[in-house]
Amino acid sequence: MTNNKTILTWLEEMKALLNPDNVVWIDGSEEQLEQLRAQSVASGELTKLNEELLPDCYLHRTAINDVARVENRTFICSKKEENAGPTNNWMDPQQAYKMLYDIARGSYAGRTMYIIPFSMGPIGSPLAKAGIEVTDSIYVVLNMAIMTRTGQKVLDVLGDSNDWVRGLHSRCDIDEEKRYICQFPEDNTIISVNSGYGGNVLLGKKCFALRIASYQGWNEGWMAEHMLILGIENPQGEVKYVAAAFPSACGKTNLAMLIPPEYLKEQGYKIWTVGDDIAWMRIGPDGRLWAINPENGFFGVAPGTNEKSNFNALASTKQGTIFTNVAYDKDNGNVWWESLDKNPPENGIDWKGNPWNGKTSSEKGAHPNSRFTAPAKNCPCVSSEFDSTTGVPISAIVFGGRRAKIAPLVYQSKDWENGVFVGSTMASETTAAASGAVGVVRRDPMAMLPFCGYNMGDYFQHWLDMGKKLGDKAPKIFNVNWFRLDDEGHFIWPGFGDNMRVLNWIIARCENKVAAQETAIGYVPYSKDIDLTDLDFSIDTLNDILKVDREAWTKEAEEITEHYKKFGDKLPTELKTQLDNLKKGLAK
């Protein structure tokens, strides 16, 4: 399939190491994929679902000890420990290669090696990157065929180039004591052993698209970010694009696939989904920041996804989807998970493969981290620019977290440098909703804490450097907080589709159409500029969730001071200045 010597040499090394019985190249054809699906159903690895209810859909169960990403077993293997920084687990590359090769050696004996050429981003896009993953898992092949662009065309575009990421996955014995997910940023290499779970073995996902790509972007002058990308279309048919970063459980996928409230929908407002998880962004020929979604599908959490919470995400799963670790209804060949609806199967099988009656059992039918791998083309609001090789121009970058009392509903940073400060201090907190008690604050800079492939102090500096290159064409930076609580612990802002009202204010600010109040933390809306039409929500309540509480923010500034200490000499001077400015502004 290729004459690329760098690929062929590496593959010979992998064959000698892994000792497969057979070798199969994945050519990207539907015929080949259909053969692999049939083979997996015959072996019991996949269960074919009801063809009328869910055409071309399958169910898979992972091992019970292998159901999520394992941050404590995930390593950045750079030559110097300081290059991995204080937020990553580090291992010496030579030590890591020896250990991993010893674990993987001979592990494909009796198995087939599948070679997957894949493209992160539209094939042929100047913003895309290629990879080769070898795996002994058909489940991985079929998921990668949904999540990335695979096959011969990838190799044709790559030609003789050595600019591709090497990915080795071996299930080995699914031994959690020997489970490692290791990234070698300086070598463009990823090695994953003893796992079969998607987030650890679909090496195009977080491993390549964020950990390796963030390092590549640092070296090459672009950005790989844990961000959704959405387009906001106004009644005149103009579309403005926003990239947004949120820690987990903060509604990233819901925002990416938002359905505007009826009042705005009737006016002609629409949301278009470009991506729900990852954005690669480069400065275009016009000096603006342009973004692609490097993925081709959605790897979504099933529990909590339903027609009300995210209609478009659920619709995306109706065809050509692989469900992992959800419950199975033996009566109708369908799948089920908690919060899907109020009709769990009585004659079911739970995610562990045991008989399960959802009406009587106290056990969950689906694992809390159960997943669906769905083609992006299924999404009813997928953007017409989804496959664009040039990407989309970004007008605004939005950060957000789950804060019960402190962060206003929305505010704009004072400039790019201040926006980097806002992103570098992002946090979410656990809340006891019944009492409104505030729990632990977890700082997650730019939502990249588990995914930055190099020293996060250098990552902050890279953001600052990108801002200097962009100059006055830099996107405006905002912070949102959908999660303010009242004294009884109830959410104040309605969220979901009504977040469109906040997005409209953000776009209006990008177009210099509305004024804002300058505060110590940034520019806060005048309440009259957030459209509350047809919403049972008072101006007084809106004013309350737009307030900047000086006492609370003074305490926040001290917590940021502690947060910054971990970056030592790598913390950019500009961010120290931003923190000092915040303290001075609050003291006035």
DRENKOLZA-421688 format. One record per residue (C-alpha): residue number from 1; z, y negated, x. Coordinates in pm, whole numbers. Example, Ala and Ser with C-alpha at 12.3 -4.5 7.8 and 13.67 -1.06 7.14 Angstrom:
PT | i | up | north | east
PT | 1 | 780 | 450 | 1230
PT | 2 | 714 | 106 | 1367
This chain:
PT | i | up | north | east
PT | 1 | 0 | 0 | 0
PT | 2 | 37 | -229 | 301
PT | 3 | -60 | -258 | 668
PT | 4 | 228 | -499 | 741
PT | 5 | 370 | -362 | 1066
PT | 6 | 716 | -512 | 1016
PT | 7 | 747 | -332 | 680
PT | 8 | 605 | -2 | 803
PT | 9 | 828 | 3 | 1113
PT | 10 | 1140 | -67 | 906
PT | 11 | 1049 | 200 | 651
PT | 12 | 1007 | 461 | 927
PT | 13 | 1359 | 370 | 1049
PT | 14 | 1493 | 409 | 694
PT | 15 | 1324 | 747 | 644
PT | 16 | 1468 | 875 | 973
PT | 17 | 1814 | 748 | 875
PT | 18 | 1821 | 862 | 512
PT | 19 | 1616 | 1186 | 530
PT | 20 | 1456 | 1183 | 181
PT | 21 | 1271 | 1486 | 40
PT | 22 | 1005 | 1262 | -117
PT | 23 | 887 | 902 | -80
PT | 24 | 742 | 705 | -373
PT | 25 | 602 | 351 | -356
PT | 26 | 656 | 145 | -672
PT | 27 | 316 | -3 | -752
PT | 28 | 422 | -211 | -1053
PT | 29 | 210 | -17 | -1304
PT | 30 | 339 | 59 | -1653
PT | 31 | 210 | 417 | -1616
PT | 32 | 433 | 483 | -1317
PT | 33 | 737 | 321 | -1480
PT | 34 | 685 | 527 | -1797
PT | 35 | 682 | 846 | -1588
PT | 36 | 1011 | 743 | -1426
PT | 37 | 1168 | 666 | -1765
PT | 38 | 1069 | 1009 | -1893
PT | 39 | 1205 | 1172 | -1578
PT | 40 | 1539 | 989 | -1623
PT | 41 | 1568 | 1091 | -1987
PT | 42 | 1495 | 1454 | -1892
PT | 43 | 1768 | 1446 | -1625
PT | 44 | 2020 | 1279 | -1857
PT | 45 | 2045 | 964 | -1647
PT | 46 | 1907 | 758 | -1939
PT | 47 | 1929 | 804 | -2315
PT | 48 | 1626 | 693 | -2518
PT | 49 | 1733 | 472 | -2808
PT | 50 | 1592 | 458 | -3160
PT | 51 | 1227 | 358 | -3116
PT | 52 | 1209 | 180 | -3451
PT | 53 | 1529 | -22 | -3403
PT | 54 | 1499 | -81 | -3028
PT | 55 | 1149 | 3 | -2898
PT | 56 | 1128 | 100 | -2529
PT | 57 | 1506 | 61 | -2488
PT | 58 | 1745 | 291 | -2302
PT | 59 | 2117 | 346 | -2245
PT | 60 | 2275 | 419 | -1907
PT | 61 | 2633 | 492 | -1804
PT | 62 | 2766 | 427 | -1456
PT | 63 | 3053 | 615 | -1295
PT | 64 | 3392 | 511 | -1435
PT | 65 | 3495 | 381 | -1091
PT | 66 | 3180 | 169 | -1061
PT | 67 | 3154 | -92 | -1337
PT | 68 | 3148 | -438 | -1177
PT | 69 | 3077 | -644 | -867
PT | 70 | 3339 | -580 | -599
PT | 71 | 3418 | -906 | -422
PT | 72 | 3677 | -743 | -196
PT | 73 | 3410 | -497 | -71
PT | 74 | 3141 | -763 | -26
PT | 75 | 3086 | -899 | 326
PT | 76 | 2889 | -1165 | 507
PT | 77 | 2794 | -1016 | 845
PT | 78 | 2712 | -1312 | 1071
PT | 79 | 2736 | -1316 | 1449
PT | 80 | 3025 | -1565 | 1441
PT | 81 | 3311 | -1543 | 1192
PT | 82 | 3310 | -1921 | 1144
PT | 83 | 2952 | -1895 | 1011
PT | 84 | 3086 | -1693 | 716
PT | 85 | 3359 | -1950 | 660
PT | 86 | 3695 | -1934 | 483
PT | 87 | 3562 | -1827 | 140
PT | 88 | 3383 | -1505 | 248
PT | 89 | 3490 | -1167 | 380
PT | 90 | 3341 | -1134 | 730
PT | 91 | 3241 | -836 | 939
PT | 92 | 3080 | -824 | 1283
PT | 93 | 2712 | -726 | 1235
PT | 94 | 2707 | -456 | 1503
PT | 95 | 3022 | -299 | 1364
PT | 96 | 2886 | -325 | 1008
PT | 97 | 2547 | -168 | 1089
PT | 98 | 2713 | 126 | 1264
PT | 99 | 2962 | 185 | 982
PT | 100 | 2701 | 153 | 706
PT | 101 | 2441 | 367 | 880
PT | 102 | 2704 | 636 | 941
PT | 103 | 2790 | 632 | 569
PT | 104 | 2425 | 636 | 457
PT | 105 | 2292 | 882 | 718
PT | 106 | 2120 | 1179 | 551
PT | 107 | 2228 | 1062 | 204
PT | 108 | 1876 | 1094 | 58
PT | 109 | 1855 | 1465 | 142
PT | 110 | 1737 | 1640 | -175
PT | 111 | 1654 | 1301 | -326
PT | 112 | 1353 | 1071 | -352
PT | 113 | 1323 | 740 | -166
PT | 114 | 1175 | 475 | -394
PT | 115 | 1023 | 176 | -215
PT | 116 | 1024 | -137 | -431
PT | 117 | 821 | -439 | -315
PT | 118 | 951 | -732 | -522
PT | 119 | 907 | -1107 | -552
PT | 120 | 1188 | -1348 | -629
PT | 121 | 998 | -1611 | -827
PT | 122 | 640 | -1608 | -959
PT | 123 | 413 | -1416 | -720
PT | 124 | 224 | -1661 | -504
PT | 125 | 457 | -1954 | -570
PT | 126 | 539 | -2158 | -256
PT | 127 | 899 | -2150 | -383
PT | 128 | 909 | -1766 | -405
PT | 129 | 1032 | -1509 | -151
PT | 130 | 957 | -1138 | -110
PT | 131 | 1178 | -839 | -51
PT | 132 | 1158 | -461 | -10
PT | 133 | 1437 | -248 | -154
PT | 134 | 1466 | 122 | -80
PT | 135 | 1681 | 316 | -325
PT | 136 | 1753 | 670 | -440
PT | 137 | 1813 | 556 | -798
PT | 138 | 1550 | 546 | -1076
PT | 139 | 1796 | 326 | -1269
PT | 140 | 1764 | 67 | -990
PT | 141 | 1383 | 92 | -995
PT | 142 | 1365 | 36 | -1371
PT | 143 | 1611 | -254 | -1363
PT | 144 | 1433 | -421 | -1071
PT | 145 | 1107 | -389 | -1266
PT | 146 | 1270 | -601 | -1539
PT | 147 | 1462 | -845 | -1321
PT | 148 | 1189 | -918 | -1062
PT | 149 | 810 | -910 | -1023
PT | 150 | 731 | -579 | -851
PT | 151 | 440 | -388 | -704
PT | 152 | 117 | -415 | -508
PT | 153 | 58 | -786 | -579
PT | 154 | 376 | -873 | -391
PT | 155 | 247 | -696 | -78
PT | 156 | -97 | -857 | -115
PT | 157 | 54 | -1208 | -111
PT | 158 | 298 | -1125 | 170
PT | 159 | 20 | -998 | 398
PT | 160 | 136 | -957 | 759
PT | 161 | 428 | -1200 | 729
PT | 162 | 776 | -1104 | 848
PT | 163 | 936 | -1343 | 596
PT | 164 | 1080 | -1076 | 366
PT | 165 | 1427 | -942 | 294
PT | 166 | 1516 | -583 | 382
PT | 167 | 1728 | -409 | 120
PT | 168 | 1882 | -64 | 163
PT | 169 | 2066 | 93 | -131
PT | 170 | 2213 | 441 | -132
PT | 171 | 2429 | 587 | -406
PT | 172 | 2582 | 825 | -151
PT | 173 | 2884 | 977 | -333
PT | 174 | 2980 | 671 | -545
PT | 175 | 3300 | 673 | -337
PT | 176 | 3489 | 348 | -403
PT | 177 | 3680 | 383 | -76
PT | 178 | 3348 | 370 | 113
PT | 179 | 3175 | 116 | -115
PT | 180 | 3031 | -182 | 73
PT | 181 | 2789 | -457 | -21
PT | 182 | 2695 | -630 | 302
PT | 183 | 2467 | -927 | 362
PT | 184 | 2326 | -1004 | 707
PT | 185 | 2192 | -1360 | 658
PT | 186 | 2068 | -1397 | 1017
PT | 187 | 1866 | -1073 | 982
PT | 188 | 1737 | -1112 | 623
PT | 189 | 1906 | -779 | 546
PT | 190 | 2122 | -637 | 265
PT | 191 | 2289 | -295 | 266
PT | 192 | 2468 | -149 | -38
PT | 193 | 2632 | 194 | -30
PT | 194 | 2837 | 406 | -271
PT | 195 | 2761 | 208 | -585
PT | 196 | 2526 | 249 | -881
PT | 197 | 2634 | -60 | -1077
PT | 198 | 2370 | -332 | -1128
PT | 199 | 2540 | -629 | -963
PT | 200 | 2597 | -424 | -646
PT | 201 | 2262 | -246 | -630
PT | 202 | 1995 | -471 | -782
PT | 203 | 1962 | -637 | -444
PT | 204 | 1738 | -915 | -571
PT | 205 | 2026 | -1043 | -787
PT | 206 | 2327 | -1217 | -630
PT | 207 | 2279 | -1048 | -288
PT | 208 | 1932 | -1194 | -219
PT | 209 | 1892 | -1474 | -475
PT | 210 | 2219 | -1644 | -373
PT | 211 | 2390 | -1504 | -62
PT | 212 | 2079 | -1458 | 153
PT | 213 | 1876 | -1734 | -13
PT | 214 | 2151 | -1996 | 21
PT | 215 | 2143 | -1933 | 397
PT | 216 | 1762 | -1945 | 400
PT | 217 | 1772 | -2272 | 206
PT | 218 | 2020 | -2420 | 455
PT | 219 | 1785 | -2335 | 743
PT | 220 | 1462 | -2430 | 565
PT | 221 | 1570 | -2739 | 370
PT | 222 | 1594 | -2615 | 11
PT | 223 | 1869 | -2502 | -228
PT | 224 | 1961 | -2167 | -387
PT | 225 | 2214 | -2233 | -662
PT | 226 | 2411 | -2042 | -925
PT | 227 | 2256 | -2253 | -1201
PT | 228 | 2079 | -2221 | -1533
PT | 229 | 1762 | -2425 | -1588
PT | 230 | 1676 | -2559 | -1933
PT | 231 | 1421 | -2798 | -2078
PT | 232 | 1516 | -3053 | -2345
PT | 233 | 1223 | -3155 | -2563
PT | 234 | 1254 | -3476 | -2765
PT | 235 | 1074 | -3556 | -3093
PT | 236 | 789 | -3718 | -2896
PT | 237 | 720 | -3387 | -2722
PT | 238 | 853 | -3502 | -2381
PT | 239 | 1051 | -3239 | -2187
PT | 240 | 1322 | -3320 | -1931
PT | 241 | 1476 | -3042 | -1721
PT | 242 | 1841 | -2989 | -1636
PT | 243 | 2007 | -2747 | -1392
PT | 244 | 2371 | -2658 | -1462
PT | 245 | 2643 | -2465 | -1276
PT | 246 | 2946 | -2312 | -1447
PT | 247 | 3200 | -2054 | -1330
PT | 248 | 3212 | -1727 | -1525
PT | 249 | 3327 | -1740 | -1890
PT | 250 | 3221 | -2103 | -1930
PT | 251 | 2915 | -2051 | -2149
PT | 252 | 2627 | -2069 | -1901
PT | 253 | 2395 | -1831 | -2087
PT | 254 | 2491 | -1988 | -2421
PT | 255 | 2388 | -2331 | -2292
PT | 256 | 2065 | -2199 | -2138
PT | 257 | 1958 | -2061 | -2478
PT | 258 | 2118 | -2326 | -2699
PT | 259 | 1990 | -2376 | -3054
PT | 260 | 2015 | -2745 | -3155
PT | 261 | 2215 | -2831 | -3469
PT | 262 | 2007 | -2860 | -3788
PT | 263 | 2017 | -3243 | -3785
PT | 264 | 1857 | -3258 | -3437
PT | 265 | 1628 | -2961 | -3499
PT | 266 | 1483 | -3137 | -3803
PT | 267 | 1412 | -3443 | -3587
PT | 268 | 1210 | -3225 | -3350
PT | 269 | 1454 | -3158 | -3063
PT | 270 | 1406 | -2821 | -2888
PT | 271 | 1559 | -2632 | -2598
PT | 272 | 1344 | -2426 | -2361
PT | 273 | 1499 | -2165 | -2130
PT | 274 | 1365 | -2148 | -1775
PT | 275 | 1661 | -1951 | -1637
PT | 276 | 2014 | -1846 | -1731
PT | 277 | 2171 | -1777 | -1392
PT | 278 | 1995 | -1884 | -1072
PT | 279 | 1786 | -2182 | -961
PT | 280 | 1589 | -2224 | -639
PT | 281 | 1513 | -2591 | -579
PT | 282 | 1284 | -2765 | -328
PT | 283 | 1168 | -3121 | -277
PT | 284 | 813 | -3143 | -411
PT | 285 | 517 | -3345 | -282
PT | 286 | 621 | -3628 | -519
PT | 287 | 968 | -3647 | -360
PT | 288 | 1147 | -3507 | -665
PT | 289 | 1356 | -3189 | -682
PT | 290 | 1159 | -2899 | -835
PT | 291 | 1315 | -2570 | -950
PT | 292 | 1212 | -2215 | -1027
PT | 293 | 1410 | -1928 | -1172
PT | 294 | 1366 | -1656 | -906
PT | 295 | 1440 | -1385 | -1163
PT | 296 | 1217 | -1231 | -1429
PT | 297 | 1485 | -1107 | -1670
PT | 298 | 1841 | -1150 | -1793
PT | 299 | 2131 | -938 | -1667
PT | 300 | 2375 | -1038 | -1940
PT | 301 | 2726 | -940 | -2043
PT | 302 | 2703 | -755 | -2377
PT | 303 | 3053 | -795 | -2530
PT | 304 | 3077 | -1124 | -2717
PT | 305 | 2700 | -1156 | -2752
PT | 306 | 2605 | -1167 | -3119
PT | 307 | 2382 | -1354 | -3363
PT | 308 | 2630 | -1639 | -3395
PT | 309 | 2739 | -1682 | -3032
PT | 310 | 2390 | -1649 | -2880
PT | 311 | 2109 | -1560 | -3116
PT | 312 | 1840 | -1597 | -2849
PT | 313 | 2017 | -1374 | -2595
PT | 314 | 2059 | -1101 | -2857
PT | 315 | 1695 | -1135 | -2961
PT | 316 | 1598 | -1087 | -2594
PT | 317 | 1749 | -736 | -2599
PT | 318 | 1541 | -602 | -2890
PT | 319 | 1262 | -448 | -2677
PT | 320 | 1216 | -305 | -2328
PT | 321 | 1588 | -339 | -2245
PT | 322 | 1827 | -119 | -2049
PT | 323 | 2185 | -123 | -2181
PT | 324 | 2462 | -22 | -1940
PT | 325 | 2812 | 99 | -2038
PT | 326 | 2794 | 7 | -2408
PT | 327 | 2882 | 235 | -2701
PT | 328 | 2622 | 464 | -2861
PT | 329 | 2584 | 541 | -3230
PT | 330 | 2485 | 907 | -3265
PT | 331 | 2389 | 863 | -3631
PT | 332 | 2110 | 611 | -3576
PT | 333 | 2042 | 610 | -3200
PT | 334 | 2154 | 247 | -3168
PT | 335 | 2398 | 71 | -2934
PT | 336 | 2712 | -126 | -3013
PT | 337 | 2969 | -341 | -2834
PT | 338 | 3276 | -541 | -2920
PT | 339 | 3199 | -858 | -3122
PT | 340 | 2839 | -749 | -3191
PT | 341 | 2926 | -713 | -3559
PT | 342 | 3204 | -571 | -3776
PT | 343 | 3044 | -227 | -3815
PT | 344 | 3133 | -11 | -3514
PT | 345 | 2995 | 343 | -3526
PT | 346 | 3223 | 613 | -3664
PT | 347 | 3024 | 889 | -3499
PT | 348 | 2986 | 726 | -3160
PT | 349 | 3009 | 787 | -2788
PT | 350 | 3201 | 534 | -2580
PT | 351 | 3095 | 389 | -2245
PT | 352 | 3268 | 674 | -2062
PT | 353 | 3063 | 935 | -2252
PT | 354 | 3347 | 1051 | -2480
PT | 355 | 3333 | 1092 | -2861
PT | 356 | 3446 | 764 | -3020
PT | 357 | 3522 | 645 | -3372
PT | 358 | 3509 | 267 | -3371
PT | 359 | 3689 | 246 | -3706
PT | 360 | 4002 | 427 | -3588
PT | 361 | 4013 | 418 | -3208
PT | 362 | 4228 | 166 | -3023
PT | 363 | 4004 | 215 | -2716
PT | 364 | 3706 | -15 | -2657
PT | 365 | 3365 | 137 | -2719
PT | 366 | 3192 | -78 | -2453
PT | 367 | 3327 | -170 | -2113
PT | 368 | 3424 | -543 | -2103
PT | 369 | 3160 | -590 | -1829
PT | 370 | 2893 | -381 | -2001
PT | 371 | 2545 | -524 | -1957
PT | 372 | 2193 | -558 | -2088
PT | 373 | 1889 | -597 | -1862
PT | 374 | 1628 | -768 | -2077
PT | 375 | 1283 | -912 | -2001
PT | 376 | 1287 | -1293 | -2008
PT | 377 | 958 | -1294 | -2200
PT | 378 | 1152 | -1155 | -2501
PT | 379 | 1358 | -1474 | -2535
PT | 380 | 1244 | -1676 | -2841
PT | 381 | 1301 | -2004 | -2653
PT | 382 | 1157 | -1903 | -2314
PT | 383 | 985 | -2200 | -2151
PT | 384 | 607 | -2219 | -2121
PT | 385 | 681 | -2315 | -1759
PT | 386 | 869 | -1990 | -1690
PT | 387 | 589 | -1847 | -1472
PT | 388 | 484 | -2181 | -1324
PT | 389 | 426 | -2152 | -950
PT | 390 | 524 | -2519 | -898
PT | 391 | 845 | -2498 | -1100
PT | 392 | 991 | -2780 | -1309
PT | 393 | 1120 | -3126 | -1201
PT | 394 | 1498 | -3161 | -1235
PT | 395 | 1627 | -3484 | -1393
PT | 396 | 1998 | -3394 | -1403
PT | 397 | 2243 | -3154 | -1241
PT | 398 | 2546 | -3062 | -1451
PT | 399 | 2872 | -2910 | -1331
PT | 400 | 3140 | -2778 | -1565
PT | 401 | 3456 | -2578 | -1597
PT | 402 | 3724 | -2472 | -1840
PT | 403 | 3992 | -2744 | -1837
PT | 404 | 4245 | -2769 | -2121
PT | 405 | 4357 | -3130 | -2079
PT | 406 | 4218 | -3314 | -1780
PT | 407 | 3837 | -3334 | -1761
PT | 408 | 3662 | -3551 | -2025
PT | 409 | 3394 | -3402 | -2248
PT | 410 | 3132 | -3551 | -2013
PT | 411 | 3111 | -3800 | -1729
PT | 412 | 2850 | -3903 | -1475
PT | 413 | 2913 | -3924 | -1102
PT | 414 | 2878 | -4264 | -939
PT | 415 | 2597 | -4147 | -709
PT | 416 | 2472 | -3829 | -537
PT | 417 | 2751 | -3829 | -276
PT | 418 | 3013 | -3865 | -547
PT | 419 | 2834 | -3589 | -741
PT | 420 | 2869 | -3355 | -443
PT | 421 | 3240 | -3438 | -446
PT | 422 | 3257 | -3350 | -818
PT | 423 | 3078 | -3019 | -758
PT | 424 | 3287 | -2932 | -452
PT | 425 | 3609 | -2967 | -656
PT | 426 | 3494 | -2773 | -966
PT | 427 | 3768 | -2572 | -1128
PT | 428 | 3850 | -2356 | -1428
PT | 429 | 4191 | -2263 | -1559
PT | 430 | 4328 | -1979 | -1765
PT | 431 | 4482 | -2087 | -2093
PT | 432 | 4715 | -1915 | -2339
PT | 433 | 4531 | -2032 | -2650
PT | 434 | 4821 | -1958 | -2883
PT | 435 | 5058 | -2195 | -2710
PT | 436 | 4817 | -2423 | -2526
PT | 437 | 4994 | -2335 | -2201
PT | 438 | 4789 | -2401 | -1891
PT | 439 | 4765 | -2123 | -1638
PT | 440 | 4616 | -2086 | -1294
PT | 441 | 4355 | -2333 | -1169
PT | 442 | 4078 | -2158 | -972
PT | 443 | 3855 | -2381 | -761
PT | 444 | 3496 | -2260 | -760
PT | 445 | 3278 | -2517 | -578
PT | 446 | 2936 | -2547 | -746
PT | 447 | 3021 | -2205 | -906
PT | 448 | 2922 | -2057 | -568
PT | 449 | 3259 | -1929 | -444
PT | 450 | 3157 | -1558 | -439
PT | 451 | 2791 | -1628 | -359
PT | 452 | 2757 | -1876 | -72
PT | 453 | 2611 | -1684 | 223
PT | 454 | 2748 | -1911 | 496
PT | 455 | 3033 | -2153 | 570
PT | 456 | 3102 | -2356 | 257
PT | 457 | 3179 | -2666 | 465
PT | 458 | 2822 | -2647 | 597
PT | 459 | 2706 | -2583 | 238
PT | 460 | 2866 | -2913 | 125
PT | 461 | 2696 | -3091 | 414
PT | 462 | 2363 | -2938 | 313
PT | 463 | 2404 | -3085 | -34
PT | 464 | 2474 | -3426 | 120
PT | 465 | 2170 | -3393 | 346
PT | 466 | 1946 | -3301 | 51
PT | 467 | 2065 | -3614 | -127
PT | 468 | 1963 | -3830 | 171
PT | 469 | 1614 | -3673 | 168
PT | 470 | 1577 | -3723 | -208
PT | 471 | 1694 | -4085 | -196
PT | 472 | 1639 | -4268 | -526
PT | 473 | 1450 | -3965 | -664
PT | 474 | 1763 | -3750 | -663
PT | 475 | 1871 | -3605 | -999
PT | 476 | 2173 | -3771 | -1160
PT | 477 | 2488 | -3555 | -1143
PT | 478 | 2724 | -3498 | -1438
PT | 479 | 3035 | -3297 | -1528
PT | 480 | 3102 | -3145 | -1871
PT | 481 | 3403 | -2977 | -2025
PT | 482 | 3352 | -2802 | -2360
PT | 483 | 3703 | -2656 | -2346
PT | 484 | 3957 | -2934 | -2415
PT | 485 | 4250 | -2797 | -2619
PT | 486 | 4474 | -2965 | -2875
PT | 487 | 4852 | -2923 | -2870
PT | 488 | 4823 | -2602 | -3074
PT | 489 | 4582 | -2452 | -2822
PT | 490 | 4267 | -2486 | -3033
PT | 491 | 3934 | -2601 | -2892
PT | 492 | 3867 | -2962 | -2994
PT | 493 | 3493 | -2992 | -2934
PT | 494 | 3281 | -2754 | -3152
PT | 495 | 3057 | -2649 | -2860
PT | 496 | 2758 | -2413 | -2892
PT | 497 | 2461 | -2596 | -3051
PT | 498 | 2653 | -2923 | -3074
PT | 499 | 2651 | -2942 | -2694
PT | 500 | 2297 | -3072 | -2751
PT | 501 | 2457 | -3405 | -2845
PT | 502 | 2605 | -3429 | -2496
PT | 503 | 2279 | -3320 | -2331
PT | 504 | 2100 | -3601 | -2518
PT | 505 | 2348 | -3854 | -2374
PT | 506 | 2289 | -3709 | -2026
PT | 507 | 1912 | -3753 | -2060
PT | 508 | 1961 | -4104 | -2201
PT | 509 | 2163 | -4191 | -1887
PT | 510 | 1888 | -4046 | -1665
PT | 511 | 1641 | -4273 | -1844
PT | 512 | 1875 | -4577 | -1824
PT | 513 | 1877 | -4604 | -2203
PT | 514 | 2256 | -4626 | -2256
PT | 515 | 2543 | -4800 | -2079
PT | 516 | 2868 | -4629 | -1976
PT | 517 | 3225 | -4719 | -1882
PT | 518 | 3309 | -4708 | -1512
PT | 519 | 3634 | -4525 | -1441
PT | 520 | 3805 | -4393 | -1128
PT | 521 | 3630 | -4056 | -1171
PT | 522 | 3282 | -4179 | -1274
PT | 523 | 3090 | -4313 | -1573
PT | 524 | 3226 | -4208 | -1913
PT | 525 | 3028 | -4253 | -2239
PT | 526 | 3104 | -4515 | -2498
PT | 527 | 3191 | -4304 | -2801
PT | 528 | 2923 | -4478 | -3009
PT | 529 | 2658 | -4328 | -2781
PT | 530 | 2747 | -3964 | -2857
PT | 531 | 2559 | -3884 | -3180
PT | 532 | 2804 | -3732 | -3431
PT | 533 | 2567 | -3738 | -3732
PT | 534 | 2632 | -3449 | -3976
PT | 535 | 2927 | -3336 | -3763
PT | 536 | 3280 | -3328 | -3904
PT | 537 | 3427 | -3493 | -3596
PT | 538 | 3599 | -3831 | -3587
PT | 539 | 3540 | -4114 | -3340
PT | 540 | 3916 | -4118 | -3269
PT | 541 | 3907 | -3753 | -3165
PT | 542 | 3598 | -3818 | -2954
PT | 543 | 3777 | -4108 | -2784
PT | 544 | 4067 | -3874 | -2706
PT | 545 | 3845 | -3620 | -2527
PT | 546 | 3665 | -3894 | -2334
PT | 547 | 3988 | -4044 | -2197
PT | 548 | 4068 | -4039 | -1827
PT | 549 | 4441 | -3968 | -1793
PT | 550 | 4548 | -4146 | -1475
PT | 551 | 4868 | -3944 | -1430
PT | 552 | 4689 | -3611 | -1472
PT | 553 | 4410 | -3715 | -1236
PT | 554 | 4660 | -3832 | -974
PT | 555 | 4804 | -3479 | -974
PT | 556 | 4447 | -3341 | -964
PT | 557 | 4372 | -3551 | -654
PT | 558 | 4670 | -3396 | -474
PT | 559 | 4547 | -3046 | -568
PT | 560 | 4200 | -3135 | -436
PT | 561 | 4366 | -3244 | -108
PT | 562 | 4513 | -2893 | -75
PT | 563 | 4181 | -2732 | -175
PT | 564 | 3996 | -2925 | 97
PT | 565 | 4239 | -2818 | 373
PT | 566 | 4089 | -2469 | 385
PT | 567 | 3757 | -2608 | 515
PT | 568 | 3921 | -2769 | 820
PT | 569 | 3686 | -2950 | 1057
PT | 570 | 3385 | -2833 | 854
PT | 571 | 3473 | -3059 | 560
PT | 572 | 3220 | -3345 | 566
PT | 573 | 3366 | -3690 | 629
PT | 574 | 3185 | -3819 | 320
PT | 575 | 3393 | -3590 | 98
PT | 576 | 3719 | -3705 | 258
PT | 577 | 3607 | -4062 | 182
PT | 578 | 3528 | -3967 | -178
PT | 579 | 3877 | -3821 | -219
PT | 580 | 4033 | -4137 | -72
PT | 581 | 3822 | -4349 | -308
PT | 582 | 3942 | -4145 | -605
PT | 583 | 4306 | -4193 | -506
PT | 584 | 4254 | -4568 | -458
PT | 585 | 4074 | -4598 | -791
PT | 586 | 4355 | -4418 | -971
PT | 587 | 4619 | -4635 | -802
PT | 588 | 4463 | -4960 | -931
